[in-house]
């Protein structure tokens, strides 16, 4: 299913996490591009959700932070959230969580690990999207089946979750054109046809479905995603903004 180095990374991480959690383990799950077949070694994160039986102790959080600081970007960046049963049994949006790691959080862990771990209860609006995608396209590598471990997320919560990132992408598309363009496309595709897709699948759909005058920039976005080289967006800025404005207009029409 995956390249050997990806498989070794995932199952090695699973074993190390279970050592930290001991008897406080319910399941280990993969979502995102790695689960949906669109993983790009040069650009994609490895997206993980872990469910525990009880809330994590402070010491367990410290051990997990040390583990992810060591393993993330060893091959690929890791993004992981740990949730306990009670947080999932009483669904709310934004969803609370016990522990989170991504490269975006690396600096704060390195600079002030104990205070960051011991801070107030945290909530993540992105978890509504992560859990919805997991339930439709995710993989359980160990533990309770996905449909047993995770609740049904109301569609309104899922849409609110994906729109948060979507509106950020409208503002920041010039700074991160590949991610933002593909994310906007997959939000539009879901709102238009109810399809939960990877960024790669969304780009392929745009190349089949968008107006002819936008196909060039859609192809360029896909080239940027499928290669490790940067796209020279200064050449295609007007086309990039045309793509953004087209999607924005279509989405606004659907949301009315």
GIVEN-V844383 format. One record per pair of residues at least 24 apart in sequence whose C-alpha atoms are under 6 Angstrom apart, sorted by the first residue. I is the first residue (numbers start at 1). GAP is how many residues later the second one is. D is the distance in whole Angstrom. If there is no record, write none. Layout:
{{I:GAP:D} {I:GAP:D}}
This chain:
{{24:28:5} {24:29:5} {25:27:5} {25:28:6} {26:25:5} {26:26:5} {26:27:6} {26:117:5} {27:24:5} {27:115:5} {27:116:4} {27:117:5} {28:113:6} {28:114:5} {29:110:6} {29:111:5} {29:112:6} {30:108:6} {30:109:5} {31:103:5} {31:107:5} {33:165:6} {35:103:5} {38:162:6} {42:186:5} {45:32:5} {45:33:6} {46:32:5} {47:32:5} {47:33:6} {48:32:5} {49:31:6} {49:32:5} {50:32:5} {51:31:6} {51:32:5} {51:33:5} {52:32:5} {53:31:6} {53:32:5} {54:30:6} {55:29:6} {78:24:6} {94:29:6} {94:30:5} {94:31:4} {95:28:5} {95:29:6} {96:26:6} {96:27:4} {125:36:6} {126:35:5} {128:30:5} {129:29:5} {129:32:6} {178:43:5} {188:63:6}}
